[in-house]
Amino acid sequence: CVVCVVLVKLLRMQAVHQAAARNDVDALRALLDEDPGLLEKGVPRGGWSNEEWRPLNYASAEGALEAVRLLLDRGAVVYRPDVVRHESPLVTACGRGHAEVASLLLARGGKPLSVHLRSALVRAAFAGH
């Protein structure tokens, strides 16, 4: 059943994003071992916008340091801004006050400047961090 196959893929994508956001590295590792392609799969954030977030975006936004480390070790692209707000995982982590995640992303090649003047420093200052 084609619909069933598509539904299973969508559920697995959602599961990897949730595991990343919850810092559940055991579940995240198992999902990525089963399907390495999930590493860079994006889904609409909140289910209603065109803003596709990947597992690294979710982990960075929630300050899930170990999940971020695992995703980077598996080859996640450290600098890939989302298509709506043009924020990279680094900018998002800074805006939410996740300094350890931001430091790790910088150490792994994160770029402190984003398009449309959404720099990591400006985002952090604007959010009061």
MDTraj code that builds the backbone (N, CA, C; nanometers):
import mdtraj as md
import numpy as np

residues = "CYS VAL VAL CYS VAL VAL LEU VAL LYS LEU LEU ARG MET GLN ALA VAL HIS GLN ALA ALA ALA ARG ASN ASP VAL ASP ALA LEU ARG ALA LEU LEU ASP GLU ASP PRO GLY LEU LEU GLU LYS GLY VAL PRO ARG GLY GLY TRP SER ASN GLU GLU TRP ARG PRO LEU ASN TYR ALA SER ALA GLU GLY ALA LEU GLU ALA VAL ARG LEU LEU LEU ASP ARG GLY ALA VAL VAL TYR ARG PRO ASP VAL VAL ARG HIS GLU SER PRO LEU VAL THR ALA CYS GLY ARG GLY HIS ALA GLU VAL ALA SER LEU LEU LEU ALA ARG GLY GLY LYS PRO LEU SER VAL HIS LEU ARG SER ALA LEU VAL ARG ALA ALA PHE ALA GLY HIS".split()
xyz = np.array([
    [0.0852, -0.1180, 0.0000],
    [0.0000, 0.0000, 0.0000],
    [0.0898, 0.1244, 0.0000],
    [0.0797, 0.2053, -0.1012],
    [0.1630, 0.3243, -0.1155],
    [0.1364, 0.4241, -0.0027],
    [0.0116, 0.4411, 0.0320],
    [-0.0236, 0.5346, 0.1391],
    [0.0392, 0.4895, 0.2713],
    [0.0399, 0.3606, 0.2957],
    [0.0985, 0.3072, 0.4189],
    [0.2484, 0.3334, 0.4246],
    [0.3162, 0.3171, 0.3145],
    [0.4606, 0.3407, 0.3089],
    [0.4910, 0.4877, 0.3374],
    [0.4147, 0.5768, 0.2771],
    [0.4338, 0.7199, 0.2984],
    [0.4060, 0.7558, 0.4445],
    [0.3014, 0.7007, 0.5005],
    [0.2669, 0.7282, 0.6393],
    [0.3766, 0.6808, 0.7346],
    [0.4314, 0.5634, 0.7109],
    [0.5398, 0.5118, 0.7952],
    [0.6616, 0.6031, 0.7869],
    [0.6955, 0.6514, 0.6673],
    [0.8093, 0.7425, 0.6513],
    [0.7864, 0.8718, 0.7283],
    [0.6663, 0.9261, 0.7199],
    [0.6354, 1.0501, 0.7912],
    [0.6431, 1.0302, 0.9421],
    [0.5957, 0.9184, 0.9901],
    [0.6005, 0.8902, 1.1337],
    [0.7447, 0.8743, 1.1816],
    [0.8298, 0.8124, 1.1016],
    [0.9708, 0.7977, 1.1377],
    [1.0422, 0.9318, 1.1373],
    [1.0078, 1.0185, 1.0417],
    [1.0656, 1.1524, 1.0402],
    [1.0255, 1.2291, 1.1658],
    [0.8993, 1.2190, 1.2018],
    [0.8513, 1.2867, 1.3217],
    [0.9207, 1.2300, 1.4464],
    [0.9394, 1.0997, 1.4508],
    [1.0036, 1.0358, 1.5661],
    [1.1480, 1.0829, 1.5832],
    [1.2218, 1.0966, 1.4733],
    [1.3611, 1.1406, 1.4844],
    [1.3679, 1.2858, 1.5304],
    [1.2751, 1.3687, 1.4854],
    [1.2730, 1.5081, 1.5301],
    [1.2386, 1.5176, 1.6782],
    [1.1430, 1.4370, 1.7218],
    [1.1052, 1.4379, 1.8636],
    [1.2191, 1.3863, 1.9507],
    [1.2868, 1.2814, 1.9079],
    [1.3990, 1.2280, 1.9847],
    [1.5103, 1.3323, 1.9957],
    [1.5358, 1.4042, 1.8882],
    [1.6382, 1.5087, 1.8902],
    [1.5995, 1.6192, 1.9875],
    [1.4768, 1.6629, 1.9849],
    [1.4312, 1.7708, 2.0724],
    [1.4323, 1.7289, 2.2189],
    [1.4039, 1.6025, 2.2469],
    [1.3994, 1.5519, 2.3855],
    [1.5364, 1.5100, 2.4373],
    [1.6383, 1.5175, 2.3522],
    [1.7738, 1.4745, 2.3881],
    [1.7779, 1.3245, 2.4185],
    [1.6924, 1.2503, 2.3508],
    [1.6855, 1.1044, 2.3682],
    [1.7827, 1.0404, 2.2694],
    [1.9109, 1.0370, 2.3090],
    [2.0146, 0.9917, 2.2161],
    [2.0030, 0.8435, 2.1832],
    [1.9505, 0.7637, 2.2748],
    [1.9343, 0.6209, 2.2453],
    [1.8333, 0.6002, 2.1328],
    [1.7185, 0.6662, 2.1426],
    [1.6170, 0.6557, 2.0373],
    [1.6682, 0.7174, 1.9075],
    [1.7350, 0.8300, 1.9192],
    [1.7890, 0.8986, 1.8013],
    [1.8907, 0.8106, 1.7294],
    [1.9802, 0.7501, 1.8060],
    [2.0814, 0.6611, 1.7475],
    [2.0149, 0.5429, 1.6767],
    [1.9151, 0.4827, 1.7404],
    [1.8467, 0.3671, 1.6809],
    [1.7758, 0.4059, 1.5516],
    [1.7097, 0.5203, 1.5513],
    [1.6390, 0.5651, 1.4303],
    [1.7371, 0.5939, 1.3166],
    [1.8493, 0.6567, 1.3483],
    [1.9481, 0.6887, 1.2448],
    [2.0229, 0.5646, 1.1978],
    [2.0419, 0.4672, 1.2868],
    [2.1030, 0.3402, 1.2445],
    [2.0127, 0.2695, 1.1447],
    [1.8836, 0.2765, 1.1695],
    [1.7852, 0.2105, 1.0830],
    [1.7724, 0.2812, 0.9489],
    [1.7766, 0.4153, 0.9518],
    [1.7614, 0.4930, 0.8289],
    [1.8468, 0.6191, 0.8369],
    [1.9735, 0.6134, 0.7909],
    [2.0621, 0.7299, 0.7973],
    [2.0089, 0.8520, 0.7214],
    [1.9198, 0.8302, 0.6265],
    [1.8626, 0.9409, 0.5503],
    [1.7779, 1.0351, 0.6337],
    [1.7372, 0.9909, 0.7525],
    [1.6565, 1.0761, 0.8400],
    [1.7361, 1.1939, 0.8955],
    [1.8679, 1.1860, 0.8876],
    [1.9552, 1.2896, 0.9423],
    [1.9236, 1.4277, 0.8859],
    [1.8938, 1.4353, 0.7588],
    [1.8713, 1.5644, 0.6938],
    [1.7279, 1.5825, 0.6430],
    [1.6362, 1.5044, 0.6948],
    [1.4965, 1.5189, 0.6528],
    [1.4309, 1.6306, 0.7320],
    [1.3696, 1.7221, 0.6607],
    [1.2997, 1.8313, 0.7260],
    [1.1503, 1.8116, 0.7221],
    [1.0843, 1.8637, 0.8236],
    [0.9383, 1.8633, 0.8271],
    [0.8925, 2.0040, 0.8638],
    [0.7744, 2.0424, 0.8184],
    [0.7248, 2.1753, 0.8554],
    [0.7142, 2.1896, 1.0063],
    [0.7721, 2.2937, 1.0569],
    [0.7691, 2.3222, 1.2004],
    [0.6286, 2.3625, 1.2401],
    [0.5748, 2.2965, 1.3389],
    [0.4411, 2.3292, 1.3849],
    [0.3331, 2.2759, 1.2933],
    [0.3723, 2.2125, 1.1850],
    [0.2763, 2.1508, 1.0947],
    [0.2010, 2.2467, 1.0050],
    [0.2288, 2.3765, 1.0126],
    [0.1479, 2.4697, 0.9338],
    [0.2291, 2.5638, 0.8470],
    [0.3576, 2.5709, 0.8662],
    [0.4362, 2.6679, 0.7904],
    [0.5256, 2.5984, 0.6888],
    [0.5897, 2.6782, 0.6070],
    [0.6867, 2.6266, 0.5107],
    [0.8260, 2.6171, 0.5719],
    [0.8383, 2.6478, 0.6989],
    [0.9659, 2.6513, 0.7672],
    [1.0076, 2.5089, 0.8029],
    [1.0882, 2.4491, 0.7180],
    [1.1307, 2.3109, 0.7422],
    [1.2487, 2.3062, 0.8370],
    [1.2289, 2.2369, 0.9467],
    [1.3363, 2.2147, 1.0428],
    [1.3836, 2.0717, 1.0324],
    [1.5132, 2.0534, 1.0454],
    [1.5748, 1.9214, 1.0472],
    [1.6043, 1.8831, 1.1918],
    [1.6445, 1.7588, 1.2171],
    [1.6712, 1.7183, 1.3557],
    [1.7671, 1.8118, 1.4295],
    [1.8699, 1.8619, 1.3605],
    [1.9649, 1.9516, 1.4254],
    [1.8984, 2.0814, 1.4692],
    [1.8028, 2.1310, 1.3915],
    [1.7302, 2.2514, 1.4312],
    [1.6536, 2.2280, 1.5614],
    [1.5826, 2.1152, 1.5666],
    [1.5041, 2.0845, 1.6870],
    [1.5921, 2.0662, 1.8090],
    [1.7008, 1.9913, 1.7961],
    [1.7908, 1.9684, 1.9089],
    [1.8533, 2.0997, 1.9558],
    [1.8936, 2.1843, 1.8623],
    [1.9547, 2.3132, 1.8963],
    [1.8550, 2.4046, 1.9664],
    [1.7331, 2.4052, 1.9187],
    [1.6297, 2.4909, 1.9774],
    [1.5967, 2.4515, 2.1203],
    [1.6088, 2.3236, 2.1514],
    [1.5740, 2.2753, 2.2854],
    [1.6946, 2.2623, 2.3776],
    [1.8134, 2.2953, 2.3281],
    [1.9331, 2.2853, 2.4105],
    [1.9750, 2.1422, 2.4378],
    [1.9419, 2.0536, 2.3475],
    [1.9695, 1.9097, 2.3624],
    [2.1134, 1.8805, 2.3195],
    [2.2061, 1.9084, 2.4096],
    [2.3489, 1.9046, 2.3786],
    [2.3960, 1.7694, 2.3261],
    [2.3595, 1.6613, 2.3909],
    [2.4062, 1.5293, 2.3471],
    [2.3452, 1.4902, 2.2128],
    [2.2217, 1.5294, 2.1894],
    [2.1597, 1.5019, 2.0594],
    [2.2302, 1.5821, 1.9501],
    [2.2626, 1.7072, 1.9790],
    [2.3363, 1.7895, 1.8823],
    [2.4699, 1.7236, 1.8504],
    [2.5393, 1.6785, 1.9541],
    [2.6699, 1.6138, 1.9343],
    [2.6560, 1.4883, 1.8467],
    [2.5564, 1.4060, 1.8753],
    [2.5350, 1.2843, 1.7967],
    [2.5029, 1.3181, 1.6515],
    [2.4161, 1.4150, 1.6304],
    [2.3788, 1.4534, 1.4934],
    [2.4992, 1.5057, 1.4162],
    [2.5806, 1.5869, 1.4814],
    [2.7010, 1.6376, 1.4146],
    [2.7991, 1.5252, 1.3862],
    [2.8145, 1.4330, 1.4810],
    [2.9032, 1.3191, 1.4589],
    [2.8566, 1.2338, 1.3419],
    [2.7259, 1.2303, 1.3202],
    [2.6692, 1.1517, 1.2097],
    [2.6729, 1.2268, 1.0771],
    [2.7130, 1.3541, 1.0791],
    [2.7271, 1.4281, 0.9541],
    [2.6216, 1.5320, 0.9253],
    [2.5443, 1.5716, 1.0259],
    [2.4437, 1.6766, 1.0033],
    [2.5119, 1.8043, 0.9553],
    [2.4468, 1.8741, 0.8654],
    [2.4995, 1.9993, 0.8124],
    [2.4815, 2.1065, 0.9194],
    [2.5929, 2.1615, 0.9675],
    [2.5882, 2.2535, 1.0806],
    [2.5296, 2.3888, 1.0414],
    [2.5478, 2.4303, 0.9175],
    [2.4956, 2.5603, 0.8760],
    [2.3973, 2.5419, 0.7618],
    [2.2728, 2.5410, 0.7967],
    [2.1664, 2.5355, 0.6961],
    [2.0471, 2.6122, 0.7515],
    [2.0346, 2.7388, 0.7131],
    [1.9227, 2.8180, 0.7633],
    [1.7886, 2.7618, 0.7154],
    [1.6860, 2.7812, 0.7991],
    [1.5529, 2.7403, 0.7552],
    [1.5062, 2.8363, 0.6458],
    [1.4033, 2.7976, 0.5744],
    [1.3636, 2.8715, 0.4545],
    [1.2704, 2.9888, 0.4816],
    [1.2216, 3.0038, 0.6028],
    [1.1285, 3.1132, 0.6314],
    [1.1976, 3.2242, 0.7101],
    [1.2500, 3.1908, 0.8263],
    [1.3122, 3.2935, 0.9111],
    [1.4618, 3.3062, 0.8860],
    [1.5170, 3.2171, 0.8064],
    [1.6587, 3.2217, 0.7686],
    [1.7513, 3.2095, 0.8893],
    [1.7109, 3.1298, 0.9862],
    [1.7929, 3.1082, 1.1041],
    [1.8581, 2.9710, 1.0979],
    [1.9860, 2.9692, 1.1271],
    [2.0598, 2.8430, 1.1356],
    [2.0381, 2.7837, 1.2752],
    [2.0754, 2.6579, 1.2956],
    [2.0678, 2.6010, 1.4301],
    [2.1453, 2.6844, 1.5336],
    [2.2590, 2.7418, 1.4939],
    [2.3376, 2.8249, 1.5848],
    [2.2596, 2.9489, 1.6277],
    [2.2002, 3.0166, 1.5335],
    [2.1236, 3.1379, 1.5644],
    [2.0061, 3.1039, 1.6561],
    [1.9401, 2.9918, 1.6283],
    [1.8282, 2.9497, 1.7119],
    [1.8748, 2.9182, 1.8534],
    [1.9855, 2.8448, 1.8676],
    [2.0384, 2.8113, 1.9999],
    [2.0738, 2.9378, 2.0778],
    [2.1350, 3.0339, 2.0115],
    [2.1708, 3.1598, 2.0777],
    [2.0465, 3.2353, 2.1219],
    [1.9470, 3.2389, 2.0370],
    [1.8234, 3.3098, 2.0692],
    [1.7487, 3.2490, 2.1858],
    [1.7733, 3.1222, 2.2110],
    [1.7051, 3.0543, 2.3221],
    [1.7953, 3.0356, 2.4435],
    [1.9146, 3.0940, 2.4370],
    [2.0040, 3.0925, 2.5523],
    [2.0768, 2.9624, 2.5781],
    [2.0955, 2.8808, 2.4776],
    [2.1631, 2.7518, 2.4932],
    [2.3120, 2.7667, 2.4585],
    [2.3880, 2.8222, 2.5535],
    [2.5284, 2.8560, 2.5294],
    [2.6148, 2.7339, 2.4992],
    [2.5923, 2.6220, 2.5682],
    [2.6749, 2.5034, 2.5426],
    [2.6521, 2.4491, 2.4021],
    [2.5268, 2.4497, 2.3592],
    [2.4950, 2.4042, 2.2232],
    [2.5570, 2.4996, 2.1222],
    [2.5454, 2.6296, 2.1483],
    [2.6030, 2.7289, 2.0574],
    [2.7540, 2.7116, 2.0464],
    [2.8201, 2.6879, 2.1592],
    [2.9659, 2.6671, 2.1572],
    [3.0032, 2.5450, 2.0746],
    [2.9283, 2.4375, 2.0910],
    [2.9548, 2.3159, 2.0135],
    [2.9344, 2.3410, 1.8643],
    [2.8263, 2.4089, 1.8297],
    [2.7990, 2.4378, 1.6883],
    [2.9091, 2.5255, 1.6279],
    [2.9554, 2.6239, 1.7040],
    [3.0657, 2.7078, 1.6561],
    [3.1925, 2.6253, 1.6365],
    [3.2209, 2.5377, 1.7311],
    [3.3408, 2.4538, 1.7224],
    [3.3354, 2.3591, 1.6031],
    [3.2139, 2.3252, 1.5600],
    [3.1971, 2.2317, 1.4480],
    [3.1716, 2.3030, 1.3151],
    [3.1908, 2.4340, 1.3119],
    [3.1821, 2.5053, 1.1848],
    [3.0600, 2.5930, 1.1663],
    [2.9828, 2.6122, 1.2712],
    [2.8663, 2.7008, 1.2614],
    [2.9087, 2.8430, 1.2303],
    [2.8295, 2.9104, 1.1512],
    [2.8611, 3.0473, 1.1119],
    [2.7789, 3.1437, 1.1983],
    [2.8480, 3.2376, 1.2657],
    [2.7750, 3.3273, 1.3549],
    [2.6867, 3.4285, 1.2834],
    [2.7048, 3.4435, 1.1535],
    [2.6189, 3.5352, 1.0785],
    [2.5224, 3.4566, 0.9930],
    [2.4026, 3.5071, 0.9845],
    [2.2998, 3.4455, 0.9022],
    [2.2533, 3.5506, 0.8023],
    [2.1701, 3.5112, 0.7101],
    [2.1199, 3.6073, 0.6126],
    [2.0200, 3.7002, 0.6800],
    [1.9924, 3.8119, 0.6174],
    [1.8969, 3.9108, 0.6669],
    [1.9353, 3.9650, 0.8046],
    [2.0658, 3.9743, 0.8318],
    [2.1198, 4.0318, 0.9545],
    [2.0756, 3.9601, 1.0816],
    [2.0389, 3.8333, 1.0706],
    [2.0029, 3.7570, 1.1908],
    [2.1290, 3.6881, 1.2431],
    [2.2148, 3.7666, 1.3034],
    [2.3373, 3.7068, 1.3569],
    [2.3081, 3.6408, 1.4893],
    [2.3930, 3.5477, 1.5263],
    [2.3763, 3.4762, 1.6518],
    [2.3808, 3.5732, 1.7698],
    [2.4730, 3.6688, 1.7668],
    [2.4862, 3.7639, 1.8757],
    [2.3637, 3.8546, 1.8871],
    [2.3160, 3.9047, 1.7760],
    [2.1974, 3.9906, 1.7764],
    [2.0767, 3.9137, 1.8269],
    [2.0625, 3.7900, 1.7818],
    [1.9478, 3.7065, 1.8241],
    [1.9534, 3.6809, 1.9735],
    [2.0718, 3.6511, 2.0274],
    [2.0870, 3.6266, 2.1705],
    [2.0572, 3.7536, 2.2512],
    [2.1099, 3.8676, 2.2058],
    [2.0869, 3.9930, 2.2768],
    [1.9393, 4.0320, 2.2738],
    [1.8759, 4.0148, 2.1593],
    [1.7346, 4.0489, 2.1448],
    [1.6480, 3.9658, 2.2387],
    [1.6898, 3.8408, 2.2621],
    [1.6138, 3.7515, 2.3488],
    [1.6533, 3.7670, 2.4960],
    [1.7484, 3.8568, 2.5244],
    [1.7865, 3.8826, 2.6620],
    [1.8864, 3.7866, 2.7204],
    [1.9674, 3.7220, 2.6363],
    [2.0666, 3.6252, 2.6870],
    [2.2058, 3.6820, 2.6801],
])
top = md.Topology()
chain = top.add_chain()
for i, resn in enumerate(residues, 1):
    res = top.add_residue(resn, chain, resSeq=i)
    for name in ("N", "CA", "C"):
        top.add_atom(name, md.element.get_by_symbol(name[0]), res)
traj = md.Trajectory(xyz[None], top)
